[in-house]
Amino acid sequence: MDLEVQNIRREYKVGSLSRKDMPADPIQKSEEWIQEAIRLDVIEPTAVVVGTCGPDLQPSTRTVLLKEIHDGRFIFYSNYESRKGHQINENPKVSLTFLWHQLERQIHIEGVCRHVAPEVSDAYFAQRSYKSRIGARISPQSHIIPSRMFIVTEFAKEALKYRLDVPRPETWGGFEVTPHHIEFWQGRESRLHDRFLYELQQDGTWSLCRIAP
């Protein structure tokens, strides 16, 4: 087996993408690909890499789970006091990347992010599992902690405090990304990949063009 990193490559042969496959609205295509990934039992089909950049201009990325596409916006939930939460507050321009290795597909999105309405966060938080709700309350996400035992102890203490009804903390809730740039990427042989780019126009419609691999 060749273990040299520069020699690791494979041909992409699973699918193709043509202009006739692309609807006028890229949100429709996004939903189609996500639903197909779910139907085909792809590992973590709703996982999406969120890219942010704070005032120091240092980009950072992390993976979250998409929970909804509503009214053309991509919604995920997290801690508002996390690193990404602070960066989004300082600079709402973000990127999203979906990557499905088994399908040899990616969606790249650029847009503007803001908090969802508190009642939307409340509704989603209420239907989460009990342990997830407790975890959201006690985790100082992205901040330094002394040990794993610290977080385990905090979890146990909070679970004793809230046996049934677990209120949503103000530091946790939803983010919604309004896109203005959406690219669909389908791997092809010889690295001649299919790429289609949508860009939002001032009149609310989307332009569509094929771009080079």
C-alpha positions as CSV (number, residue, x, y, z in Angstrom):
1,M,0.0,0.0,0.0
2,D,1.3,3.4,-1.0
3,L,1.2,5.6,2.1
4,E,2.6,8.8,0.5
5,V,0.0,11.5,0.9
6,Q,0.8,13.1,-2.5
7,N,-0.1,9.7,-4.2
8,I,-3.5,9.4,-2.6
9,R,-6.2,10.0,-5.3
10,R,-9.2,8.3,-6.8
11,E,-11.4,8.7,-9.8
12,Y,-14.9,10.1,-9.2
13,K,-17.5,8.0,-11.2
14,V,-20.7,8.1,-9.1
15,G,-22.6,10.7,-11.0
16,S,-22.8,13.8,-13.2
17,L,-24.5,17.2,-13.3
18,S,-25.8,19.1,-16.3
19,R,-27.7,22.4,-16.7
20,K,-31.0,20.6,-17.2
21,D,-30.6,19.2,-13.6
22,M,-30.5,22.7,-12.2
23,P,-33.8,24.4,-11.2
24,A,-34.3,28.2,-11.1
25,D,-34.1,28.2,-7.3
26,P,-30.9,26.7,-5.7
27,I,-32.8,26.1,-2.4
28,Q,-34.8,23.5,-4.2
29,K,-31.7,21.7,-5.4
30,S,-30.1,22.0,-1.9
31,E,-33.2,20.3,-0.4
32,E,-33.1,17.7,-3.1
33,W,-29.5,16.7,-2.5
34,I,-29.9,16.7,1.3
35,Q,-33.0,14.5,1.1
36,E,-31.2,12.2,-1.2
37,A,-28.3,11.9,1.2
38,I,-30.7,11.0,4.0
39,R,-32.6,8.5,1.8
40,L,-29.3,6.8,0.8
41,D,-28.2,6.5,4.4
42,V,-25.1,8.6,3.9
43,I,-23.1,9.0,7.2
44,E,-24.2,12.3,8.9
45,P,-26.2,13.5,5.9
46,T,-27.0,16.9,7.5
47,A,-23.4,17.6,8.7
48,V,-22.3,21.0,7.4
49,V,-19.0,22.8,7.9
50,V,-19.5,26.4,9.1
51,G,-16.8,28.9,8.3
52,T,-16.6,32.2,10.2
53,C,-14.1,35.0,10.6
54,G,-13.7,37.4,13.5
55,P,-12.1,40.9,13.5
56,D,-8.6,39.4,13.5
57,L,-9.4,38.1,10.0
58,Q,-8.4,34.5,11.1
59,P,-10.9,32.1,9.4
60,S,-12.1,29.2,11.5
61,T,-14.3,26.2,10.7
62,R,-16.2,23.6,12.6
63,T,-18.9,21.0,11.8
64,V,-22.5,21.3,13.0
65,L,-25.8,19.6,12.0
66,L,-28.3,21.4,9.8
67,K,-31.7,21.3,11.4
68,E,-33.9,23.0,8.9
69,I,-34.2,24.9,5.7
70,H,-37.0,27.5,6.2
71,D,-38.0,30.3,3.9
72,G,-34.7,30.0,2.0
73,R,-32.5,30.1,5.1
74,F,-30.3,27.3,6.4
75,I,-30.7,26.8,10.2
76,F,-28.5,25.2,12.8
77,Y,-28.3,25.5,16.6
78,S,-25.4,26.1,18.9
79,N,-24.0,28.1,21.8
80,Y,-24.1,31.9,21.3
81,E,-21.1,32.3,23.6
82,S,-18.9,29.9,21.6
83,R,-16.1,31.0,19.4
84,K,-18.3,30.8,16.3
85,G,-21.1,32.7,18.2
86,H,-18.8,35.6,19.0
87,Q,-17.4,35.7,15.5
88,I,-20.8,35.7,13.9
89,N,-21.9,38.5,16.2
90,E,-18.8,40.5,15.1
91,N,-18.9,39.5,11.4
92,P,-22.2,37.9,10.2
93,K,-20.6,36.8,6.8
94,V,-20.3,33.0,6.9
95,S,-19.8,30.0,4.6
96,L,-21.4,26.6,4.7
97,T,-20.1,23.4,3.1
98,F,-21.9,20.1,2.8
99,L,-19.7,17.2,1.8
100,W,-21.1,13.7,1.0
101,H,-18.1,11.5,0.2
102,Q,-20.2,8.5,-0.9
103,L,-22.1,10.6,-3.4
104,E,-19.0,12.6,-4.5
105,R,-20.9,15.8,-4.0
106,Q,-20.5,19.1,-2.3
107,I,-22.6,22.3,-1.8
108,H,-20.7,25.5,-1.0
109,I,-22.7,28.4,0.4
110,E,-21.9,32.0,1.3
111,G,-24.3,34.2,3.1
112,V,-25.2,36.3,6.1
113,C,-26.0,34.8,9.5
114,R,-28.2,36.0,12.4
115,H,-30.0,34.6,15.4
116,V,-33.4,33.0,14.8
117,A,-36.3,34.4,16.8
118,P,-36.3,33.3,20.5
119,E,-39.6,31.5,20.1
120,V,-38.1,29.4,17.3
121,S,-35.2,28.4,19.5
122,D,-37.6,27.6,22.4
123,A,-39.6,25.3,20.2
124,Y,-36.6,23.4,18.9
125,F,-35.0,23.2,22.3
126,A,-38.1,21.7,23.8
127,Q,-38.1,18.8,21.5
128,R,-34.5,17.9,22.0
129,S,-33.6,14.9,24.2
130,Y,-33.3,15.4,28.0
131,K,-29.6,14.9,28.0
132,S,-29.0,17.2,25.1
133,R,-30.9,20.0,26.9
134,I,-28.9,19.5,30.1
135,G,-25.7,19.5,28.1
136,A,-26.6,22.7,26.4
137,R,-27.1,24.4,29.7
138,I,-23.8,23.4,31.3
139,S,-21.3,23.4,28.5
140,P,-19.2,26.6,28.2
141,Q,-18.6,25.7,24.6
142,S,-15.1,26.6,23.2
143,H,-13.9,27.8,26.6
144,I,-11.1,26.1,28.5
145,I,-12.2,23.6,31.2
146,P,-9.9,22.0,33.8
147,S,-10.8,18.4,33.1
148,R,-13.5,16.0,31.7
149,M,-14.6,15.4,35.3
150,F,-15.5,19.1,35.5
151,I,-18.0,18.9,32.7
152,V,-19.4,15.5,33.9
153,T,-19.9,16.9,37.4
154,E,-21.6,20.0,36.1
155,F,-23.9,17.8,34.0
156,A,-24.8,15.7,37.1
157,K,-25.5,18.8,39.2
158,E,-27.7,20.4,36.5
159,A,-29.6,17.1,36.1
160,L,-30.4,17.1,39.8
161,K,-31.7,20.7,39.5
162,Y,-34.0,20.0,36.4
163,R,-35.6,16.5,36.5
164,L,-38.2,17.1,33.8
165,D,-38.7,20.6,32.5
166,V,-35.4,22.0,31.3
167,P,-35.5,25.6,30.2
168,R,-33.4,26.9,27.3
169,P,-30.5,29.0,28.4
170,E,-30.3,32.5,26.8
171,T,-26.8,31.6,25.6
172,W,-28.0,28.8,23.3
173,G,-30.2,29.0,20.2
174,G,-30.5,29.0,16.5
175,F,-28.6,30.6,13.7
176,E,-30.0,31.2,10.2
177,V,-27.9,31.7,7.1
178,T,-29.4,33.7,4.3
179,P,-27.4,32.7,1.2
180,H,-26.4,34.9,-1.7
181,H,-23.9,32.4,-3.3
182,I,-24.5,28.7,-3.7
183,E,-22.3,26.3,-5.7
184,F,-23.1,22.6,-6.5
185,W,-20.1,20.4,-7.1
186,Q,-20.3,16.8,-8.5
187,G,-17.1,14.8,-8.9
188,R,-16.2,13.5,-12.4
189,E,-13.4,11.5,-13.9
190,S,-10.1,13.1,-14.8
191,R,-10.8,15.9,-12.3
192,L,-13.2,17.4,-14.9
193,H,-15.8,18.0,-12.2
194,D,-19.2,19.5,-12.8
195,R,-19.7,22.9,-11.0
196,F,-22.7,25.1,-11.2
197,L,-22.8,28.5,-9.4
198,Y,-26.0,30.4,-8.4
199,E,-25.7,34.1,-7.3
200,L,-28.5,36.1,-5.9
201,Q,-29.5,39.2,-7.9
202,Q,-30.8,42.5,-6.7
203,D,-34.4,41.6,-7.9
204,G,-34.4,38.5,-5.8
205,T,-33.8,36.0,-8.6
206,W,-30.8,33.8,-9.0
207,S,-28.3,33.8,-11.9
208,L,-26.9,30.4,-12.9
209,C,-23.6,29.6,-14.7
210,R,-21.3,26.6,-15.1
211,I,-17.8,27.2,-13.8
212,A,-14.5,25.4,-14.5
213,P,-13.4,22.5,-12.3
